[in-house]
Amino acid sequence: MGIRTTLAIAQLKLSYNKARQASITNEILEIVGGAAALEEG
């Protein structure tokens, strides 16, 4: 593989991991929010 291909793959992996982390964070926030709502209700 050439350097450009390697860099492109690295950039795609970074983008994928950022999107995955954002999704995980959102799920955690939903769980915490739901738990807080149950405690109040």
C-alpha positions in Angstrom: 0.0 0.0 0.0 1.1 3.5 -0.7 1.4 6.3 1.9 -1.8 7.9 0.5 -3.8 4.7 0.9 -2.4 4.3 4.5 -3.3 7.8 5.4 -6.8 7.5 3.9 -7.4 4.3 5.9 -6.2 6.0 9.1 -8.5 8.9 8.5 -11.5 6.6 7.9 -10.7 4.7 11.0 -10.5 7.9 13.0 -13.9 9.1 11.6 -15.5 5.8 12.3 -14.2 5.7 15.8 -15.4 9.2 16.5 -18.9 8.4 15.2 -18.9 5.2 17.3 -17.9 7.0 20.4 -20.6 9.6 19.9 -23.2 6.9 19.5 -22.0 5.2 22.7 -22.0 8.5 24.6 -25.6 9.2 23.5 -26.7 5.7 24.6 -25.2 6.3 28.0 -26.9 9.7 28.3 -30.2 8.1 27.5 -29.7 5.4 30.1 -28.7 7.9 32.8 -31.6 10.2 31.9 -34.1 7.3 32.0 -32.7 6.2 35.4 -33.0 9.8 36.7 -36.6 10.0 35.5 -37.5 6.8 37.2 -36.0 8.1 40.5 -38.0 11.3 40.3 -41.2 9.6 39.2 
